[in-house]
Amino acid sequence: MSPEEGFMWRRKVKPNLKPVETTSRLDKTQKDEGSSAAVAEGEPLSPSAQMFHEPNFNVYIIVIMGCKTPVDLPVIKSNLVHALLKHPRFSSLQVEDEKEKGKFRWVQTNVDLENHIIVPEIGPGMDSPDRFVEDYVSDLSKTTISKTQPLWDIHILNVKTSDAEAVGVFRIHHSLGDGTSLLSLLLACTRQISDPEALPTIPVKKSREKKDQRDYGRIWGWLLGICWFLALMWNTVVDMIMFAATVLFLKDGESPIKGPPGVELMPRRFVYRTVSLEDMKMVKNALNATVNDVALGVTQAGLSRYLNWRYAETKNRHGATEFGNNLPKNIRLRSTLLINLRPSVGIQALAAMMEEDTKVKWGNRIGYVLLPITIALHSNPLDYVREAKATIDRKKHSLEAIFTNSIAEVVLKLFGIKAASALSHRVITRTTMCFSNLVGPLEEIGFYGHPLAYLAPGCYGQPHGLMVNFQSYVNKMTFVVSADEGTIPDPHRLCDDIVKALELTKDAVLERGQGRGTTAL
């Protein structure tokens, strides 16, 4: 399917599953209430939020939630009224300002939950419930939500799958917030199963203990500080040179996982796997790394296995097999990380906001980080994690995200939202994929009394053919591959390769006798 066909598909063609249709039933009176007076009083959309409405960057966040019990629809509806709808973004329209054409404002409106909670009719005796859910979520990526209503909806699938008794699918437009904030808002609607009054516990990054400068002496401490600052400046300068080169001419080489122009208009296939978080922590402890390092490392290893197989498929007429090294030399493959520079408000603040009508700061303030992805066949699986750790440690010691955000803001002020969107699109399309890792609750939680089996976030509308999201939950880690099937026709194979990569990495740690007890994230 061509990008032009994909655009028409996204705009006009309704999916086979009728309940996915999200046309609003807001009556004319409500529309008239959103007139110029209301618009003048409404808060303007942030530049980043408005950018997510550009045709080449119209991004939606998907969160798949597996429930351990069938979903009680009346319970969900009654609780959403008193919780989620108290957040102004979830009860506001995005209305164009009549005084400033092309700019939008948030305007409060009355929310009809019947337009936002979708329950499809599911016939009995289906061959594969897992495939039904996968197809349903994929069909969602063929549609958008009408701007005549707040840009979110929930789809309830009361069908038993291999790992859940029912499935809920949240769909939220990216203009409402970044992935971390939206997930925090969702978790603020949940409570611990063991203590129904307690909010989930999200692990926080422990600050490293500061070394006593008296051990080194004041002069030595100053020298270390100067070296730290010089390294920060050097890394930032190098990263900004690479960013400028990417804007001007540098792009990833063609590969089987790089999407074609216009891939942002194509539907996505969402495939996930759940692995042991304890296994990842064991690798983390053995290499003095982080869970994020391990997640990126096994992703690199899985992508290397998958690409080697894809290249073997194209070369098999010459006798190549997947057991040899079929990878091109010096392959350039990078991931774009979109980082929200606005501090996360946290679950506690969001819960207080919904219960006590307090206000919290909210929104997108986006910066870029261009992350090199190693594609190679290593004899030692631990090398992938070591390389990932080295890359991430260096990126942490750089101001790349802050500077790229500042550049985007300058372009926006000087040339407008179209130019800023074109800049973002140009950078992202010159990389191959997107990667993220989100930290979830430490204990089992319930969504309004429904115990959750897993959380699986993803996105569609981004100009990449591949996105990989990791999401922890209790003692499990779920990773989601969001793939354009024209680019990656076999996403299940890629998931299996990532799972196999983690198994090989864990086995390598055990063989070396380096496995130690796990600790908190």
Residue, then its C-alpha position, 0 to 999 in steps of 0.5 A: m500500500s502506498p502512503e497516499e492510499g494509507f492517508m486516504w485509508r486513515r481519513k475515510v475508510k472505516p475499520n471492519l469493526k464498527p464500534v471503533e467509529t468515534t464520531s462525536r454526538l455533541d449537539k449544536t448547542q455544545k458546539d455553540e458554547g465553544s464560541s469566541a468568548a470561550v476560546a479567548e478564555g481557554e488555555p492555548l495549546s503548547p507548541s509541542a502539543q500543536m505539532f502533534h496535530e500536523p499531518n506528518f506528526n499526528v501521533y496517538i498513544i495506545v495502552i493495552m491492559g490485560c485484566k484478570t477478570p471480565v470487565d464490569l462496564p457500569v463500574i468503569k463508567s461510574n468511576l471515570v466520571h469522578a476521576l479521569l474526567k476531572h483532568p481538564r485535558f480529558s474534558s476539553l476540546q481543542v478549538e481553533d482560535e478565531k483571532e489567531k488562525g492556525k492556533f488552538r486553545w483548550v475549551q471545556t465541554n460536557v463529556d458524553l461517556e457513550n462516545h468514549i467507551i466503546v464495547p464491540e459485539i463479540g461473537p462466540g466461538m472465535d478461532s483465536p481470541d489473541r489474534f482477534v485482539e491483535d487485529y482489533v488494536s491494529d484496526l484502531s490505527k487506521t482511524t483517528i478521533s473526531k476533534t469535536q470531542p476530547l481526544w481519547d477513548i477506551h475500548i473494552l474487549n470482554v474476550k478471554t485470551s491466553d494471558a487475560e480474561a478481558v482486555g482494555v485499550f486506551r487510545i489517547h492523542h499525543s497532544l494531551g501529554d507525553g507517554t510518561s505523564l499519560l501513563s502516570l495519569l492512568l496509574a493514578c486511577t488504579r489502586q493496589i490489590s493488597d491495599p485498595e486505598a493505596l496508590p501504586t508504588i513506582p520505583v524512583k531512581k536512587s541518587r548516587e551517594k556523593k563521595d566525601q571531597r575530604d577523601y580527595g582534597r579540595i583541589w582534587g575535587w575541583l579538578l574532577g568537577i572541571c573534567w566533568f564539565l569539560a566532558l559534558m560540553w564535549n559530548t554536547v558539542v559532538d551531539m549537536i554536530m551530529f544533530a545538525a548533520t542529520v538535519l542537513f545530509l546524514k541519514d541512516g542507510e536503507s535496511p529491511i526495518k527502515g520505513p519508506p516515506g509516508v510510513e506515518l500514514m500507515p496502520r500498525r501491528f502491535v505485538y507484545r511479549t512478557v519476560s521476567l524482570e528478575d532475569m533482566k535485573m540479574v543481568k543488570n547486577a552482573l554488569n553493574a548496569t541499569v534495567n534500561d541498559v539491559a532493555l536496549g542491549v537485548t533489543q540490539a541483540g534481537l534486531s541483529r538476529y532479525l536483520n541477519w535472518r532478513y538479509a539471509e532471506t534476500k540472499n538465499r538464492h546465493g546459498a546464504t543461511e541465517f546461521g552465517n553472518n549476512l549483515p552488511k558492514n558498517i550499517r548505520l542504524r539509529s533510534t530517535l528518543l523523544i524526551n519530555l523535558r517537563p518534570s513528571v507530575g507524579i502519581q500522587a499529585l495526579a490522584a490529588m488533582m482528581e480527588e480534590d480538584t487541585k491543579v498541576k502543570w501538564g503538557n509536552r516540552i519535547g527534546y530529541v536524543l539520537l541514539p546509535i543502535t549496534i547491529a552486529l553478531h557478537s559471540n558474547p551476548l553480554d557485549y550488547v549490554r556493555e555497548a548499550k550501557a556505554t552509549i546510554d551513559r554518554k548520552k546521559h552526560s550531554l545536553e542534547a535534549i535541551f539544545t534540540n528543544s531550544i532549536a525547535e522553539v527558535v524555529l517555531k518563533l521565527f518560522g511558525i509551526k509548519a517549519a518546526s514540524a518539518l524540522s522534527h519530521r526531517v530528523i526522525t525520518r532520517t533515523t530508523m526506529c524509536f525506543s522507550n522504556l517506562v517504569g511501572p508499579l512494584e505491586e499488583i494493581g487494579f483498575y477500579g477493582h479489575p486486577l491487571a495482568y499486564l500493561a503494554p503501551g505503543c504508538y501509531g502515527q509516528p514517521h518510523g516503521l518500527m517502535v519498541n516500548f518496554q514496560s515493567y509491571v511487578n516482576k514482569m517486563t512487557f515489550v511491545v513492537s509497533a510495526d508497519e507490516g509493509t516494513i516488518p511483515d513478521p513482527h512476531r519473529l522480531c519479538d521472538d528474537i528479542v526474547k531469545a536474546l534475553e535468554l542467551t544473555k541470562d545464560a551467559v551471566l549464569e555460565r560466568g557465575q556472575g548472577r547475584g540477587t536482584t534489587a529494586l529498579 
